Amino acid sequence: MQVLPDGSALATVEDISNIGMVVLFLTDEGVSYYDDQKINVPTGKRVMQIGTYKYMTRSEMEKTVPIVQIME
């Protein structure tokens, strides 16, 4: 969806049970995100929540979304 100045990425989930949910992928060494990138979860791995992130939308509404990481 959008890359933040620190390299982290806000993404919209396309999973059947969570369609439209916004999550944050933290920046990671060796991984570069770009706007509108599709992030796929490799077979045998899953996405786990590791925290929360607060941000202000363009319409000045505060949002809190899960910070997620792809894990074994």
N, C-alpha and C positions, 0 to 999 in steps of 0.2 A: 504494500500500500504506500508506505512512505519511509524514507530513511532519515533518521535524526542526525544532528550535527556530530554526535559521538560515534556514529556508524551503526547503532542499533536500528532495528527495523520494526515498525508497527505493521502488523499483517492482519488481514481478515481471514477467518477460518472458513474453509469450504467443506468441512466434514459434515455429514448428514445430521448428526446430533447437535452440532454447534454452529450451524450456518450463520454467518454475519457477525460472530463474536470477534472482537478485536483483541489481539495479544501482542506482546513485545518480545522479540528475539534480541538478546543482548549481543553486542559486538563481540567477535571472537577472533583470535589470531588466525590468519589464513583464510578467513571467510569475509567476503565483501558482499554487501547487500546493495541493491539499487531499486529505485522507485518502480513499482508495478511488477517486481520479480515474483515468480511463483516458487515458493519454498516447499519442496516435497520431503516427506519423511521416508527415509530408506526402509525397505522391508526388514523386519526384525527389530526395528527401533520404534520408540514412541515419544510423544511429547509430554513432558511433565512440567507442572507449575512449580517455580522455585521462588516466587515472590510476587509483589504487586508494584505497579508503576502508575503515578498520577500525572496527568497532563491537562492542559487547557485546549479546548477545541477552538476552531476559528470563530465559532459563535459564542466564545467565552464561557462555555460550560466546562466545569471540571469533571474529568472522567478518570476512573480507576480501572486498570486492566491487568490481567495476569501476565507476569513475566514467565516465559516458557523456555525450555531447553530440550533439544533432541537427545535422548539417552538410550542406552541398551535396554 
